[in-house]
Amino acid sequence: MGARKHNRAEALKEARKNVAIARLNDTPTSPYKMRLVADMIRGQKVELALHSLQYSTKDAAKPVYKLLRSAIANWEAKNEGKRVEDSNLYVKEIWVDEGRTLKRIQAAPHGRAFHIRKRSNHVTIIVDSRIANDANEE
């Protein structure tokens, strides 16, 4: 590996020390429905996002709520001795990718068949502290 690539890799490693990542794979919900929930919390403070997910009427909000709690726990594990309330955590990034699609066939009248596609998705959340970002910019 060249020096430039090495320096870039080290810079990326250093930047990832402060953020926490959580992934949820093969959630049995369509990506469209999950993206509606993801758009609801993108960029929000963690406390506000947890409350909005907890009281949301959408079924896709329940796995995202658990995933956000997991991301917070990952952040606490990386930053021992720091409190979540004091660090001003927010949802830096969240994205939903399409997972595998299970294809089924349902019998229909007159000898035909209807195709059923059971979709799934992968959700990724990145949680970061606004205080750490402000200190780096100054």
C-alpha positions in Angstrom: 0.0 0.0 0.0 1.3 3.4 -0.9 1.9 6.2 1.6 -1.1 8.2 0.4 -3.5 5.3 0.7 -2.0 4.5 4.1 -2.5 8.0 5.4 -6.1 8.1 4.1 -6.8 4.7 5.8 -5.4 6.0 9.1 -7.5 9.2 8.8 -10.6 7.1 8.2 -9.8 4.9 11.2 -9.3 8.0 13.4 -12.6 9.5 12.3 -14.5 6.3 13.0 -13.3 6.1 16.6 -16.0 8.6 17.8 -18.9 7.3 15.8 -21.0 4.2 16.5 -22.5 2.0 13.8 -25.3 -0.5 14.1 -26.7 -2.7 11.3 -29.8 -4.8 11.0 -29.9 -7.3 8.2 -32.8 -9.1 6.5 -35.7 -7.3 8.2 -38.9 -8.7 6.8 -40.4 -5.3 5.8 -40.4 -3.7 2.4 -37.6 -1.1 1.9 -40.1 1.6 1.0 -42.0 1.3 4.3 -38.7 1.3 6.2 -37.4 4.3 4.4 -40.4 6.3 5.6 -39.4 5.6 9.2 -35.7 6.3 8.5 -36.5 9.7 7.0 -38.5 10.5 10.1 -35.4 10.3 12.4 -32.5 11.3 10.1 -30.5 14.1 11.7 -32.4 14.3 14.9 -31.1 14.1 18.4 -31.1 10.6 19.8 -33.6 11.3 22.6 -36.1 12.9 20.2 -35.6 10.1 17.7 -36.3 7.4 20.4 -39.5 9.1 21.5 -40.8 9.6 17.9 -40.0 5.9 17.1 -41.6 4.7 20.4 -44.9 6.4 19.7 -45.0 6.0 16.0 -47.9 4.0 14.6 -45.8 2.4 11.8 -44.9 -1.3 12.3 -41.4 -0.6 10.8 -40.6 1.7 13.7 -40.2 -1.1 16.2 -37.0 -2.7 14.7 -35.5 0.8 14.0 -36.1 1.7 17.7 -34.2 -1.4 18.8 -31.5 -0.7 16.3 -31.1 2.9 17.5 -30.8 1.6 21.1 -28.1 -0.8 19.9 -26.2 2.0 18.2 -26.3 4.0 21.5 -25.0 1.0 23.4 -22.2 0.7 20.8 -21.3 4.4 21.3 -21.3 3.9 25.1 -18.9 0.9 24.7 -16.5 3.0 22.6 -16.6 6.1 24.8 -16.3 4.8 28.4 -16.9 7.4 31.1 -19.0 9.7 28.9 -22.7 10.2 29.4 -25.1 10.1 26.5 -27.1 13.0 27.9 -24.0 15.3 28.0 -22.5 14.3 24.7 -25.4 15.6 22.5 -25.7 12.5 20.4 -27.6 12.6 17.1 -28.4 10.3 14.2 -25.7 11.2 11.7 -26.6 8.8 9.0 -29.3 6.2 8.4 -29.9 4.3 5.2 -32.0 1.4 4.0 -30.8 -1.0 1.4 -32.9 -3.7 -0.3 -32.3 -7.2 1.0 -33.2 -10.5 -0.6 -36.7 -11.0 -2.1 -38.4 -14.3 -1.4 -40.5 -15.3 -4.5 -43.7 -17.2 -3.9 -46.6 -18.3 -6.2 -50.3 -18.1 -5.2 -52.9 -20.0 -7.1 -55.3 -17.9 -9.1 -58.6 -18.7 -11.0 -58.6 -20.4 -14.4 -55.3 -22.1 -13.9 -53.2 -19.0 -13.5 -50.7 -18.0 -10.9 -50.0 -14.8 -9.1 -46.4 -13.9 -8.1 -45.9 -12.8 -4.6 -42.6 -11.0 -3.7 -41.8 -10.9 0.0 -39.2 -8.1 0.3 -36.7 -7.6 3.1 -34.2 -4.8 3.8 -30.9 -3.9 5.6 -30.8 -0.9 7.8 -27.6 0.9 8.9 -27.5 3.7 11.6 -24.5 5.9 12.4 -24.7 7.8 15.7 -22.2 10.6 16.4 -21.7 13.4 19.0 -22.1 17.0 18.0 -19.6 18.1 20.7 -16.8 16.0 19.2 -17.5 17.5 15.8 -17.5 21.1 17.2 -14.1 20.5 18.9 -12.6 19.1 15.7 -13.7 22.1 13.6 -12.1 24.6 15.9 
